[in-house]
Amino acid sequence: MTKPHLVLNLRRRTRQKWFRLSAPLIMVPWISDHFVSDGDAVIATAWPTAYSVHRLSRSKGAKFYFVQQYESWSGPQDAVDSSYRLPLHKIAAASWLSRLITERFGEPVMDTIIQGVNFDLFYPDGRSPDRAGRVLMQYSPLEWKGLADGFRAWEIVQQRCPWARLVMFGMKRGPDVPPNVEFYEDPPQDELRRIYSSCDIFVSTSWIEGCQLPPMEAMACQCAVVATNVGGVPDYTIPGQTALVVEPRDVNAMAEAIIRLLQNDDERQRIAQAGYQYIKQFTWDRAVERFEAALQRGIGLL
């Protein structure tokens, strides 16, 4: 762990605000035998921590690697790739990650576990009938999020559906966001539910993902989804039935899918309702039960 990360962890202590946490959180300066207590299982969640967990003594528990993304963009390629070959029990967050680990790196995967949706937070929260034509996108400055494709698709959409309105949310409004966009900056989750519910279509534009949650949340809010065929989308959608799925970077296909739903209200409502019903199976209870079962197998309890 580098010094800046150590200082950040010490300053943050047990505080975190990116999700609601009911369990006690104990921060350690770094992952080592001195700071990690003995236990039944220890889980790495990113490639640098995979090496740290691998170095721990056996008394810290059975060693797992929860692979949530192929993190080739976040470090030296050899170091990232070699992390997937470490002798750790692998659990993957999406089917494409399981295939990557087994086919490219020759390692077994204990299970593929798709994350759940918090249905206490995300559900249909009313949609005003005079707001038809609201299209929602998530803002991110990261190139691989594909937002430039989304903006180009939106230009095509505006030519054929000039009455439609673009709505966005993100941590911070970037300079590339058009001035006439309705933008919500760092909304809390209950506000995010209302944003999803106020829109007719949610568009996910990424080139690569681990298992992205926003399309799942949008489906839970009964918002019709147009998504690129990456990350968890193949795991939690049925193309043409519960969402319209296009290939990444295909701007024209993305625009046509949005226009199709904007111009055909029956089709949009059918996709929204089918997506809403289908996503209900992806509960956190289901995900937690499968994750716990994988841990028990790795520990040797099953």
Secondary structure, DSSP 4 states (H G I P E B T S, - for coil): --HHHHHHHHHHTT---SS---S-----SSSSTTTSPP-SEEEE-SHHHHHHHHHS-GGG-EEEEEE-S--TTSS-HHHHHHHTTSSSEEEESSHHHHHIIIIIS----SEE-PPPB-TTT-S-----GGGTTEEEEE----GGG-HHHHHHHHHHHHHH-TT-EEEEEESS--TTS-TTSEEEES--HHHHHHHHHH-SEEEE--S--SS-SHHHHHHHTT-EEEEES-TTHHHH--BTTTBEEE-TT-HHHHHHHHHHHHH-HHHHHHHHHHHHHHHTT-BHHHHHHHHHHHHHHHHT--
